[in-house]
Amino acid sequence: MFTYYTKGVCSKKITFDIEGNVIRNVKFYAGCDGNLKGISKLIEGMTVNDVINKLKGIRCKDKNTSCPDQLACALEEAIKERHA
C-alpha cells in the first residue's frame, strides 16, 4: 500500500496498491467525494503508465494541479520508490 500526501488540492491523501504494473484500491481522503470515487473506479485495473499519461497536467480552476494530477504524481513517486 502506497500513501501520498497531496499538495495544493482539497484532497489530503491518496492511498493505492500497485500489483505488477496495475493499479488497485485507490482511495482519496477528503476532496470532491463523488468525483474522486468515480476516478478511482475508472482507473482500477489500468496500468500505471496509462493513468499517468491520462491524468498528468490536469488543472483544477486556477491551481497548477488537481486531484487527478496529484494521483499521477503519487504514481510517479511510487514507481521511483520501487526502483530505488
DSSP file (Angstrom, degrees, kcal/mol; ACC not computed):
  #  RESIDUE AA STRUCTURE BP1 BP2  ACC     N-H-->O    O-->H-N    N-H-->O    O-->H-N    TCO  KAPPA ALPHA  PHI   PSI    X-CA   Y-CA   Z-CA
    1    1 A M              0   0    0      0, 0.0     2,-0.4     0, 0.0    16,-0.2   0.000 360.0 360.0 360.0 126.0    0.0    0.0    0.0
    2    2 A F  E     -A   16   0A   0     14,-3.6    14,-1.8     2,-0.0     2,-0.4  -0.800 360.0-160.4-100.1 144.7    1.4    3.4   -1.0
    3    3 A T  E     -A   15   0A   0     -2,-0.4     2,-0.4    12,-0.2    12,-0.2  -0.994   7.6-175.4-126.1 131.9    0.4    6.6    0.7
    4    4 A Y  E     -A   14   0A   0     10,-2.8    10,-2.6    -2,-0.4     2,-0.7  -0.995  18.1-144.8-130.3 127.6    0.8   10.0   -0.8
    5    5 A Y  E     -A   13   0A   0     -2,-0.4     8,-0.3     8,-0.2     7,-0.1  -0.832  29.0-133.4 -93.1 116.3    0.1   13.3    0.9
    6    6 A T        -     0   0    0      6,-0.8     2,-0.4    -2,-0.7    61,-0.1  -0.137  11.7-145.8 -71.2 162.6   -1.2   15.7   -1.7
    7    7 A K  S    S+     0   0    0      1,-0.1     3,-0.1     6,-0.0     4,-0.1  -0.996  71.6   0.5-132.0 126.9   -0.1   19.3   -2.2
    8    8 A G  S    S+     0   0    0     -2,-0.4     2,-0.3     1,-0.2    57,-0.2   0.643 104.8  93.8  79.0  15.6   -2.3   22.2   -3.3
    9    9 A V  S    S-     0   0    0      2,-0.4    -1,-0.2    57,-0.1    57,-0.1  -0.849  82.9-109.3-134.1 170.4   -5.7   20.4   -3.6
   10   10 A C  S    S+     0   0    0     -2,-0.3    21,-0.4    -3,-0.1     2,-0.1   0.870  96.2  83.2 -69.3 -37.5   -8.7   19.7   -1.5
   11   11 A S        -     0   0    0     19,-0.2    -2,-0.4     1,-0.1    19,-0.2  -0.436  63.9-162.3 -66.5 141.7   -7.9   16.0   -1.1
   12   12 A K        +     0   0    0     17,-3.1    -6,-0.8     1,-0.3     2,-0.3   0.734  64.1   6.5 -97.8 -27.2   -5.4   15.5    1.7
   13   13 A K  E     -AB   5  29A   0     16,-0.9    16,-2.6    -8,-0.3     2,-0.4  -0.993  53.5-154.6-157.9 150.3   -4.1   12.0    1.0
   14   14 A I  E     -AB   4  28A   0    -10,-2.6   -10,-2.8    -2,-0.3     2,-0.3  -1.000  11.4-171.4-129.9 133.7   -4.2    9.2   -1.6
   15   15 A T  E     +AB   3  27A   0     12,-2.5    12,-2.6    -2,-0.4     2,-0.3  -0.939  17.2 149.2-120.9 150.7   -3.6    5.5   -0.9
   16   16 A F  E     -A    2   0A   0    -14,-1.8   -14,-3.6    -2,-0.3     2,-0.3  -0.980  34.4-126.3-167.2 163.6   -3.3    2.8   -3.5
   17   17 A D  E     - B   0  24A   0      7,-3.1     7,-2.5    -2,-0.3     2,-0.4  -0.876  11.8-153.7-114.6 152.6   -1.7   -0.6   -4.4
   18   18 A I  E     - B   0  23A   0     -2,-0.3     2,-0.7     5,-0.2     5,-0.2  -0.981   7.6-170.4-126.0 118.8    0.3   -1.5   -7.4
   19   19 A E  E >  S- B   0  22A   0      3,-2.8     3,-2.0    -2,-0.4     2,-1.0  -0.927  72.6 -41.9-109.4 108.9    0.3   -5.1   -8.4
   20   20 A G  T 3  S-     0   0    0     -2,-0.7    -2,-0.0     1,-0.3    27,-0.0  -0.652 125.7 -32.8  70.5-107.4    2.9   -5.7  -11.1
   21   21 A N  T 3  S+     0   0    0     -2,-1.0    27,-2.3     2,-0.1     2,-0.4   0.073 117.9 106.4-125.6  19.5    2.2   -2.6  -13.1
   22   22 A V  E <   -BC  19  47A   0     -3,-2.0    -3,-2.8    25,-0.2     2,-0.3  -0.850  65.8-128.2-111.0 137.3   -1.6   -2.5  -12.4
   23   23 A I  E     +B   18   0A   0     23,-2.7    22,-2.7    -2,-0.4     2,-0.3  -0.647  32.1 172.4 -86.8 135.6   -3.3    0.0  -10.1
   24   24 A R  E     +B   17   0A   0     -7,-2.5    -7,-3.1    -2,-0.3    20,-0.0  -0.967  51.2  11.8-138.0 152.7   -5.7   -1.3   -7.4
   25   25 A N  E     -     0   0A   0     -2,-0.3     2,-0.3    -9,-0.2    -1,-0.1   0.820  67.6-175.5  56.4  44.8   -7.6    0.0   -4.4
   26   26 A V  E     +     0   0A   0     14,-0.3     2,-0.4   -10,-0.1   -10,-0.2  -0.562   4.2 177.4 -74.2 132.5   -7.2    3.8   -5.0
   27   27 A K  E     -B   15   0A   0    -12,-2.6   -12,-2.5    -2,-0.3     2,-0.4  -0.981  16.4-157.6-140.5 127.7   -8.7    5.9   -2.2
   28   28 A F  E     -B   14   0A   0     -2,-0.4     2,-0.6   -14,-0.2   -14,-0.2  -0.803  12.8-143.4 -98.1 143.6   -8.8    9.7   -1.9
   29   29 A Y  E     -B   13   0A   0    -16,-2.6   -17,-3.1    -2,-0.4   -16,-0.9  -0.948  67.8 -17.2-112.3 116.8   -9.2   11.2    1.6
   30   30 A A  S    S+     0   0    0     -2,-0.6   -19,-0.2   -19,-0.2     2,-0.2  -0.156  92.9  92.1  75.2-177.5  -11.3   14.4    1.5
   31   31 A G  S    S-     0   0    0    -21,-0.4     2,-1.3   -20,-0.1    -1,-0.1  -0.484  95.3 -15.7  91.8-166.8  -12.0   16.4   -1.7
   32   32 A C     >  -     0   0    0      1,-0.2     4,-2.7    -2,-0.2     5,-0.3  -0.599  68.4-160.7 -77.1  94.2  -14.9   16.0   -4.1
   33   33 A D  H  > S+     0   0    0     -2,-1.3     4,-2.4     1,-0.2     5,-0.2   0.854  80.9  42.3 -50.6 -54.7  -16.2   12.7   -2.8
   34   34 A G  H  > S+     0   0    0      1,-0.2     4,-2.2     2,-0.2    -1,-0.2   0.923 116.7  47.2 -63.7 -45.0  -18.3   11.5   -5.8
   35   35 A N  H  > S+     0   0    0      1,-0.2     4,-2.5     2,-0.2    -1,-0.2   0.907 113.8  47.3 -63.1 -42.2  -15.8   12.7   -8.5
   36   36 A L  H  X S+     0   0    0     -4,-2.7     4,-2.3     2,-0.2    -1,-0.2   0.858 110.6  51.3 -72.4 -34.1  -12.9   11.1   -6.7
   37   37 A K  H  X S+     0   0    0     -4,-2.4     4,-2.1    -5,-0.3    -1,-0.2   0.899 110.8  50.8 -64.0 -39.3  -14.7    7.8   -6.2
   38   38 A G  H  X S+     0   0    0     -4,-2.2     4,-2.6    -5,-0.2    -2,-0.2   0.932 110.1  47.6 -63.0 -46.9  -15.6    7.8   -9.9
   39   39 A I  H  X S+     0   0    0     -4,-2.5     4,-2.1     1,-0.2     5,-0.2   0.922 110.6  53.4 -59.0 -44.3  -11.9    8.4  -10.9
   40   40 A S  H  X S+     0   0    0     -4,-2.3     4,-0.8     1,-0.2   -14,-0.3   0.904 111.8  44.3 -59.1 -42.9  -10.9    5.6   -8.5
   41   41 A K  H  < S+     0   0    0     -4,-2.1     3,-0.4     1,-0.2    -1,-0.2   0.898 111.6  53.6 -68.4 -40.8  -13.3    3.1  -10.1
   42   42 A L  H  < S+     0   0    0     -4,-2.6    -2,-0.2     1,-0.2    -1,-0.2   0.859 112.9  41.8 -64.6 -35.7  -12.4    4.2  -13.7
   43   43 A I  H >< S+     0   0    0     -4,-2.1     3,-2.7    -5,-0.2   -20,-0.3   0.589  82.1 121.8 -90.9  -8.7   -8.7    3.6  -13.2
   44   44 A E  T 3< S+     0   0    0     -4,-0.8   -20,-0.2    -3,-0.4     3,-0.1  -0.335  84.7  13.3 -54.3 123.8   -9.0    0.3  -11.3
   45   45 A G  T 3  S+     0   0    0    -22,-2.7    -1,-0.3     1,-0.3     2,-0.1   0.363  98.7 124.4  89.7  -5.1   -7.1   -2.3  -13.2
   46   46 A M    <   -     0   0    0     -3,-2.7   -23,-2.7   -23,-0.2    -1,-0.3  -0.442  67.3-100.1 -81.6 161.9   -5.3    0.2  -15.5
   47   47 A T  B  >  -C   22   0A   0    -25,-0.2     4,-2.0    -2,-0.1   -25,-0.2  -0.482  26.7-117.9 -79.1 154.6   -1.6    0.3  -15.9
   48   48 A V  H  > S+     0   0    0    -27,-2.3     4,-2.6     1,-0.2     5,-0.2   0.925 113.9  49.9 -55.9 -48.9    0.5    2.9  -14.0
   49   49 A N  H  > S+     0   0    0      1,-0.2     4,-2.6   -28,-0.2    -1,-0.2   0.878 108.0  52.9 -63.6 -38.7    1.8    4.4  -17.2
   50   50 A D  H  > S+     0   0    0      2,-0.2     4,-1.7     1,-0.2    -1,-0.2   0.917 111.8  45.8 -61.8 -42.7   -1.7    4.7  -18.8
   51   51 A V  H  X S+     0   0    0     -4,-2.0     4,-2.4     2,-0.2     5,-0.3   0.924 112.4  50.0 -68.2 -44.0   -3.0    6.5  -15.8
   52   52 A I  H  X S+     0   0    0     -4,-2.6     4,-2.5     1,-0.2    -2,-0.2   0.942 111.3  49.7 -58.1 -47.5    0.0    8.9  -15.6
   53   53 A N  H  < S+     0   0    0     -4,-2.6    -1,-0.2     1,-0.2    -2,-0.2   0.844 115.7  42.9 -61.9 -34.9   -0.4    9.7  -19.3
   54   54 A K  H  < S+     0   0    0     -4,-1.7    -1,-0.2    -5,-0.2    -2,-0.2   0.835 124.5  31.2 -80.0 -33.8   -4.1   10.4  -18.9
   55   55 A L  H >< S+     0   0    0     -4,-2.4     3,-1.8    -5,-0.1    -2,-0.2   0.705  85.2 110.3-103.6 -22.9   -4.1   12.4  -15.7
   56   56 A K  T 3< S+     0   0    0     -4,-2.5    13,-0.1    -5,-0.3     3,-0.1  -0.325  86.8  15.4 -60.2 128.7   -0.7   14.3  -15.6
   57   57 A G  T 3  S+     0   0    0      1,-0.3    -1,-0.2     9,-0.1     2,-0.2   0.362  81.9 144.0  93.0  -5.2   -1.1   18.0  -16.0
   58   58 A I    <   -     0   0    0     -3,-1.8     2,-0.3     8,-0.1    -1,-0.3  -0.496  35.7-153.7 -66.8 135.1   -4.8   18.3  -15.4
   59   59 A R        -     0   0    0     -2,-0.2     2,-0.6    -3,-0.1     7,-0.2  -0.815  10.3-142.1-113.5 152.8   -5.6   21.5  -13.5
   60   60 A C    >   -     0   0    0      5,-2.0     3,-2.5    -2,-0.3     5,-0.2  -0.962  62.3 -56.1-115.5 116.5   -8.4   22.5  -11.2
   61   61 A K  T 3  S-     0   0    0     -2,-0.6    -2,-0.0     1,-0.3     5,-0.0  -0.271 119.6 -17.3  51.3-126.2   -9.7   26.0  -11.5
   62   62 A D  T 3  S+     0   0    0     -3,-0.1    -1,-0.3     2,-0.0     2,-0.1   0.267 111.6 109.9 -94.3  12.4   -6.8   28.5  -11.1
   63   63 A K  S <  S-     0   0    0     -3,-2.5    -3,-0.1     2,-0.2   -54,-0.0  -0.463  71.9-131.4 -84.4 158.9   -4.5   25.9   -9.4
   64   64 A N  S    S+     0   0    0     -2,-0.1     2,-0.2    -5,-0.1    -1,-0.1   0.370  90.7  26.9 -86.7   4.2   -1.4   24.4  -11.1
   65   65 A T        -     0   0    0     -5,-0.2    -5,-2.0   -57,-0.2     2,-0.3  -0.824  64.4-157.9-148.9-176.8   -2.5   21.0  -10.1
   66   66 A S     >  -     0   0    0     -2,-0.2     4,-2.6    -7,-0.2     5,-0.2  -0.936  43.2 -91.0-158.1 172.0   -5.7   18.9   -9.4
   67   67 A C  H  > S+     0   0    0     -2,-0.3     4,-2.0     2,-0.2     5,-0.1   0.918 127.4  49.0 -61.1 -42.6   -6.6   15.7   -7.6
   68   68 A P  H  > S+     0   0    0      0, 0.0     4,-2.0     0, 0.0    -1,-0.2   0.919 111.9  49.0 -62.2 -40.4   -6.1   13.6  -10.8
   69   69 A D  H  > S+     0   0    0    -11,-0.3     4,-2.3     1,-0.2    -2,-0.2   0.895 109.0  53.2 -63.5 -39.7   -2.7   15.3  -11.4
   70   70 A Q  H  X S+     0   0    0     -4,-2.6     4,-2.6     1,-0.2    -1,-0.2   0.864 106.0  53.5 -63.7 -35.4   -1.7   14.6   -7.7
   71   71 A L  H  X S+     0   0    0     -4,-2.0     4,-2.5     2,-0.2    -1,-0.2   0.918 107.5  50.7 -63.7 -42.2   -2.6   10.9   -8.3
   72   72 A A  H  X S+     0   0    0     -4,-2.0     4,-2.3     2,-0.2    -2,-0.2   0.916 111.2  48.6 -60.4 -42.5   -0.2   11.0  -11.3
   73   73 A C  H  X S+     0   0    0     -4,-2.3     4,-2.4     1,-0.2    -2,-0.2   0.907 110.2  51.9 -62.3 -41.8    2.5   12.5   -9.1
   74   74 A A  H  X S+     0   0    0     -4,-2.6     4,-2.4     1,-0.2    -2,-0.2   0.907 109.7  48.9 -61.6 -42.4    1.8    9.8   -6.5
   75   75 A L  H  X S+     0   0    0     -4,-2.5     4,-2.3     2,-0.2    -1,-0.2   0.903 110.1  51.1 -65.9 -41.1    2.2    7.1   -9.1
   76   76 A E  H  X S+     0   0    0     -4,-2.3     4,-2.0     1,-0.2    -2,-0.2   0.916 111.7  47.9 -61.7 -42.3    5.4    8.5  -10.3
   77   77 A E  H  X S+     0   0    0     -4,-2.4     4,-2.4     1,-0.2    -2,-0.2   0.900 110.0  52.2 -65.2 -40.8    6.8    8.7   -6.8
   78   78 A A  H  X S+     0   0    0     -4,-2.4     4,-2.2     1,-0.2    -1,-0.2   0.897 108.6  50.6 -62.2 -40.8    5.7    5.1   -6.1
   79   79 A I  H  X S+     0   0    0     -4,-2.3     4,-1.5     2,-0.2    -1,-0.2   0.908 109.8  50.3 -64.1 -41.9    7.5    3.9   -9.2
   80   80 A K  H  < S+     0   0    0     -4,-2.0     4,-0.4     1,-0.2     3,-0.2   0.921 110.5  50.1 -61.6 -43.4   10.7    5.7   -8.1
   81   81 A E  H >< S+     0   0    0     -4,-2.4     3,-1.0     1,-0.2    -2,-0.2   0.897 108.8  52.0 -61.3 -41.3   10.4    4.1   -4.7
   82   82 A R  H 3< S+     0   0    0     -4,-2.2    -1,-0.2     1,-0.2    -2,-0.2   0.812 114.3  42.5 -66.3 -30.1   10.0    0.6   -6.2
   83   83 A H  T 3<        0   0    0     -4,-1.5    -1,-0.2    -3,-0.2    -2,-0.2   0.338 360.0 360.0-100.4   6.5   13.1    1.0   -8.3
   84   84 A A    <         0   0    0     -3,-1.0    -1,-0.2    -4,-0.4    -2,-0.1   0.464 360.0 360.0 -84.3 360.0   15.3    2.7   -5.7
